Amino acid sequence: MLYKLFQSAQSETEFDELLRLTFTENERAMMLERWKIFDAFDQGMSQREVSKEVPCSIVTATRGAKVYRENKTVIQRFLEIWRQE
């Protein structure tokens, strides 16, 4: 159901509007932060380095590290798209 909803966005502007309607400003910021964390880990940074670079708490970096380790291949595929911006 959500896939079709988000897929229906015809432009980046529509997609951004849909994100604003669906998620709070804090939730959107957290999603962006998570991908910055993944990107930093993929570049070989330590958790401490990530917490300073992003910036985020060490706890947030630790949680991101766990998700990154468990899903590295899939995350790297999406990071290729992320880095095209």
KEDRENVEX-968218 format. One line per field, with one value per atom (N, C-alpha, C): residue number from 1; atom name; x, y, z. Coordinates in steps of 0.2 Angstrom, whole numbers, plus 2048, in hexadecimal, padded with zeros to 3 digits. Layout:
N
seq <- c(NUM_...)
atom <- c(CA_...)
x <- c(X_...)
y <- c(Y_...)
z <- c(Z_...)
//
This chain:
85
seq <- c(1_1_1_2_2_2_3_3_3_4_4_4_5_5_5_6_6_6_7_7_7_8_8_8_9_9_9_10_10_10_11_11_11_12_12_12_13_13_13_14_14_14_15_15_15_16_16_16_17_17_17_18_18_18_19_19_19_20_20_20_21_21_21_22_22_22_23_23_23_24_24_24_25_25_25_26_26_26_27_27_27_28_28_28_29_29_29_30_30_30_31_31_31_32_32_32_33_33_33_34_34_34_35_35_35_36_36_36_37_37_37_38_38_38_39_39_39_40_40_40_41_41_41_42_42_42_43_43_43_44_44_44_45_45_45_46_46_46_47_47_47_48_48_48_49_49_49_50_50_50_51_51_51_52_52_52_53_53_53_54_54_54_55_55_55_56_56_56_57_57_57_58_58_58_59_59_59_60_60_60_61_61_61_62_62_62_63_63_63_64_64_64_65_65_65_66_66_66_67_67_67_68_68_68_69_69_69_70_70_70_71_71_71_72_72_72_73_73_73_74_74_74_75_75_75_76_76_76_77_77_77_78_78_78_79_79_79_80_80_80_81_81_81_82_82_82_83_83_83_84_84_84_85_85_85)
atom <- c(N_CA_C_N_CA_C_N_CA_C_N_CA_C_N_CA_C_N_CA_C_N_CA_C_N_CA_C_N_CA_C_N_CA_C_N_CA_C_N_CA_C_N_CA_C_N_CA_C_N_CA_C_N_CA_C_N_CA_C_N_CA_C_N_CA_C_N_CA_C_N_CA_C_N_CA_C_N_CA_C_N_CA_C_N_CA_C_N_CA_C_N_CA_C_N_CA_C_N_CA_C_N_CA_C_N_CA_C_N_CA_C_N_CA_C_N_CA_C_N_CA_C_N_CA_C_N_CA_C_N_CA_C_N_CA_C_N_CA_C_N_CA_C_N_CA_C_N_CA_C_N_CA_C_N_CA_C_N_CA_C_N_CA_C_N_CA_C_N_CA_C_N_CA_C_N_CA_C_N_CA_C_N_CA_C_N_CA_C_N_CA_C_N_CA_C_N_CA_C_N_CA_C_N_CA_C_N_CA_C_N_CA_C_N_CA_C_N_CA_C_N_CA_C_N_CA_C_N_CA_C_N_CA_C_N_CA_C_N_CA_C_N_CA_C_N_CA_C_N_CA_C_N_CA_C_N_CA_C_N_CA_C_N_CA_C_N_CA_C_N_CA_C_N_CA_C_N_CA_C_N_CA_C_N_CA_C_N_CA_C_N_CA_C_N_CA_C)
x <- c(804_800_804_809_80E_812_814_818_814_80E_80A_809_808_807_80E_813_81A_81C_81A_81C_817_812_80D_810_815_818_81B_819_81B_822_824_82A_82D_833_836_832_82F_82A_824_821_81B_81E_824_826_828_82B_82C_826_821_81A_817_818_815_819_81F_823_821_820_81E_817_813_80C_80C_811_811_815_81B_820_820_822_823_82A_82B_832_838_836_83B_83C_837_838_83B_83A_83E_845_847_84E_851_84D_850_852_84E_84F_855_856_85C_862_861_867_869_864_866_86A_868_86C_873_874_87A_87F_87C_87F_882_87D_87F_885_884_889_890_890_896_899_895_898_89A_897_899_8A0_8A2_8A8_8AE_8AC_8B0_8B1_8AD_8AD_8AC_8AE_8AD_8A6_8A3_89D_89E_8A4_8A6_8A6_8AA_8AB_8A4_8A0_899_895_895_891_894_89A_89D_89B_89C_89B_894_88F_888_885_885_886_880_881_87C_87F_87A_87D_880_885_888_883_87E_878_875_874_871_876_87C_881_882_881_882_87C_876_870_871_873_874_879_87F_884_881_87D_87A_875_871_86D_872_877_87C_87F_881_885_880_87A_875_872_873_870_875_87B_880_87F_87E_87D_878_872_86C_86D_870_871_876_87B_880_87D_878_875_871_86E_86A_86F_874_879_87C_87C_87E_879_873_86E_86F_86F_870_876_87B_881_881_87C_87B_879_876_874_87A)
y <- c(7FA_800_806_807_80D_80D_807_807_80B_809_80C_814_815_81C_820_81E_822_821_81C_81B_820_822_826_82D_82F_836_837_83C_83D_841_844_849_849_84C_84C_851_856_85A_857_853_84F_84A_847_842_846_84C_84F_851_853_855_84F_849_843_841_842_841_846_84C_851_84F_84D_84B_844_840_839_839_83D_83D_844_844_84A_84D_853_856_852_850_84C_845_842_83C_83C_841_842_843_847_849_842_83E_838_833_833_82F_831_838_83B_839_83A_838_831_82C_825_824_827_826_829_82F_832_82D_82A_825_81F_81C_817_819_81F_821_821_824_825_81E_819_812_80F_810_80D_810_816_819_817_813_810_813_818_81C_817_819_816_819_816_819_820_821_827_82C_82A_82F_831_82C_82D_832_831_835_83C_83D_844_847_843_845_846_842_843_84A_84C_84A_846_842_83E_83B_839_836_82F_82D_827_821_821_81C_81C_821_821_81E_820_81D_816_813_80C_808_80B_808_808_80D_80D_808_807_803_7FB_7FA_7F3_7F2_7F7_7F6_7F6_7FA_7FA_7F3_7F0_7E9_7E4_7E4_7DF_7DF_7E5_7E6_7EA_7E9_7EC_7EC_7E6_7E6_7EA_7E9_7ED_7F5_7F7_7FE_800_7FD_7FF_800_7FC_7FD_804_805_80B_811_810_816_818_814_815_81B_81A_81F_825_825_82A_82F_82C_830_833_831_835_83C_83E_845_849)
z <- c(800_800_800_805_805_7FF_7FC_7F6_7F0_7EF_7EA_7EB_7F1_7F3_7F1_7F3_7F2_7EB_7E8_7E1_7DC_7DF_7DB_7DA_7DE_7DD_7D6_7D3_7CC_7CC_7D1_7D1_7D8_7D8_7DF_7E3_7E0_7E4_7E7_7E3_7E6_7EB_7EA_7EF_7F6_7F5_7FB_7FF_7FB_7FE_802_7FE_801_808_808_80E_814_812_817_81A_816_818_81C_81B_81E_825_824_82A_82D_834_837_835_836_834_838_83E_842_83F_83C_839_833_82F_829_82A_82F_831_833_837_839_833_82E_828_825_824_821_825_82B_830_82F_82E_82E_828_822_81C_81C_820_821_825_82A_82E_82A_826_821_81D_81A_815_819_81F_823_824_826_828_822_81C_816_814_816_815_81A_81E_823_82A_82B_831_837_83D_843_846_84B_84E_851_854_857_851_84C_846_843_843_840_844_84B_84F_84F_84D_84C_845_840_839_838_83A_838_83A_840_846_849_84E_851_858_85C_862_860_865_864_864_868_868_861_85E_857_852_853_84E_84F_856_857_854_855_851_84A_847_840_83E_842_840_840_845_845_83F_83D_837_830_830_82B_82A_830_82F_82D_82F_82E_827_823_81D_818_819_815_80E_80B_804_801_804_802_803_808_80A_805_803_7FE_7F7_7F5_7EF_7EF_7F5_7F5_7F6_7F9_7FA_7F3_7EE_7E7_7E5_7E6_7E4_7E8_7EE_7F3_7F1_7EF_7ED_7E6_7E2_7DC_7DC_7E2_7E3_7E4)
//
